[in-house]
Amino acid sequence: MDSTFFVYVLANCPRGVLYVGVTSDLSRRLSEHRVKLVAGFTATYGVTNLVHVETYASIIEARAREHSLKRWRRAWKFDLIEKDNPTWRDLSGDI
């Protein structure tokens, strides 16, 4: 079975609060964050703009990357985002 897994970063504003997550259905997961389906971090801090996304063929690789990114310093995450998305544009319209 062919599956794609996504590691994504959400932000509330440029260089603001960040959230790193993993999913197999990015559109659905973004919708869940935006309607605050689950009370939690993203609902509390309004973290809804998709600013970075990576794709993986295996959930094991995706979860390893998610875990790695969650341990990164904020400055490193900012650099990663700004490498491909220097204006912090919401990328959700591209998916």
N, C-alpha and C positions, 0 to 999 in steps of 0.2 A: 504494500500500500504506500503510495506516494503522499507524503505530508510535508508541509513547510511549517516551521516554527519561527516565531518572531521574538526578538529581544528588542524592547522599545524603551524610549525615555520620554517622559512627559514633563512639562514645565508649566508654571503658572505665569511666568513672564521671563524675558531674557535675563539670564544669570540669577534667576530666582530659585524657588523651591523645585527640586527634581524628584521624580519617581522612576524607578527602573523596574520593568516587569517582563514577563514572558507569556506567550499565548500561541495557540495554533489558529486562532481566528481573530485577527487584528481589528477588523471592522466591528465585530460584536463586542470585543473587549473595550474599545474606545467608547462605544455607545454606553456600556455599563459604567465606565468612569464618568462620562458626561451627565448621565441622569442620576448619578450618585446612588446606584443600585445597592451598593454595600457601604454602610457607614464605616469610614476608615480614613486612612491618610489622605487619599486623593480627594475625597469628599470634604474633609476638614480644611485642606489647604487650597482647594480649587485648582488642582494640577490637572489640566485637561488638554493642553496643547502638545501634539506629537512633534517632537523636535529632532528625534533620531530613531532610526530603525535598522536592524540587521536581520538577515534571514539565515536559517540553519535547516539542514535536512534531518537532523535528529534532535529529539528532546533532550538527550543527554548533553550534547554540545551547547544547546541553547541555555539550559539551566546552569551549566558551568560558566558560560559567558555572563549570564545574569548575576551569578554569585560573585564573579570577578569584578564586574562593574559596580556592584553595591559596595565593594570594599575599596574602590578607588577614592582618591581625594576629590573634592568638588572641583578644584582647578583642572584636574585631569579630565573630568567629565565635560567641563566647559570647553576645553581644547578639542575633545572628540567631537562635540556637537558643532563647534564653529568651523571645524575643518571642512565639513560638507554643507553646513547650514549656517553661514556667518551672520545672517539676519534673524536667526531664530524663528523662521517662518513656520507656521503650523502646517505640517506635511500630511495631515489627514485627508486633504482633498486629492492627494496623489495616489491613494490606495484604492 
